Amino acid sequence: MGVPRARPLRRNPLTIRQQIAELLRSAEYTAREISKILRIREREVYEHLPHVEKSLGSNSSIVSQPARCLNCGFVFKKRTRLTRPGRCPVCRSEHISDPVYKMPEKR
């Protein structure tokens, strides 16, 4: 008996951005959850999100449930960037929930 062979990794025929788009069409996810599913860095997810949004065209975009300060409850409603805020402008706390992203179905 020899050493057991490692099973080869199956390559997904979709690009990372296409995989992110498919995930966001199916359910709501945070950038951290997407990074765990696709096995990429969270920062990489944030780099891909604007490009995924551009690929949707002008008639739709990524819908996000805004981040919220877990200390004072402030909601980042007017934030246009897709990244997570670093600090609450009201109480200066860094204890902030991650924004949740979803993509509308294709029509």
Residue pairs with C-beta under 8 A, 6 or more apart in sequence:
12 19
14 22
16 38
16 40
16 44
16 48
17 48
17 51
17 52
17 55
19 38
20 34
20 38
20 45
20 48
20 49
20 52
21 52
21 55
21 103
23 29
23 34
23 37
23 38
24 34
24 52
24 62
24 101
24 102
24 103
25 103
25 104
25 105
25 106
27 102
28 65
28 100
28 101
28 102
29 37
29 100
29 101
29 102
30 98
30 99
30 100
30 101
31 42
31 45
31 46
31 49
31 84
31 98
31 99
31 101
32 42
32 98
34 45
34 101
35 41
35 42
35 44
35 45
38 45
46 82
46 83
46 84
49 62
49 82
49 101
50 82
52 62
52 103
53 61
53 62
53 82
56 62
56 103
60 103
60 104
62 82
62 101
62 102
62 103
63 101
63 102
63 103
63 104
64 82
64 99
64 100
64 101
64 102
65 99
65 100
65 101
65 102
66 75
66 76
66 77
66 79
66 99
67 75
67 76
67 79
67 84
67 85
67 96
67 97
67 98
67 99
68 74
68 75
68 76
68 96
68 97
69 75
69 88
69 90
69 91
69 93
69 95
69 96
69 97
70 93
70 95
70 96
70 97
71 88
71 91
71 93
71 95
72 88
72 90
72 91
72 93
74 88
74 89
74 90
74 91
76 85
76 99
79 85
79 99
82 99
82 101
84 96
84 98
84 99
85 96
86 94
86 96
87 93
87 94
87 96
88 94
88 96
